Amino acid sequence: MPRFSYVAVDVDGAERSGSVDARDEATARAVLQRRKLLPVRLVAGREDKAAGGGGAALAEPGGAGITLPLALQ
């Protein structure tokens, strides 16, 4: 299962970062929304074959990460 690295904003406006395992980007976004986080950057990782498939190496091939503008009110 891919690992998605994220930067998000919580309900208080504080920046949070971390990673979630999800089958696709839509599922990763849903997980973050359930945690009351608004993702501003979400990058799909890939399974690290050199480490025996036990970890994840994050990559941004061709700008696969998504960055959204954040409007503060």
Steps between C-alpha positions, in 0.01 A plus 500: 500500500643842410598748768398862454704774661301812586509852633163610631335767709291411805185676622709746701708595194811317620710319241527124542702250301526126485409204287207266447473163329215494250414319178467827304505878531125531555518258793799686647305828480199336668720376785637850553151654490382253767793622710372857446804590290496704178779369276703771326760255365458131433776293341462136401789278597611169359592176664873474567608179323862527625382474861305183429173681449467577869520876474415787273724736309322820412538632151360777285540365147402769255348718770255235618454687827203728528532843655190707565490872577388580852273799552499635855199692616 
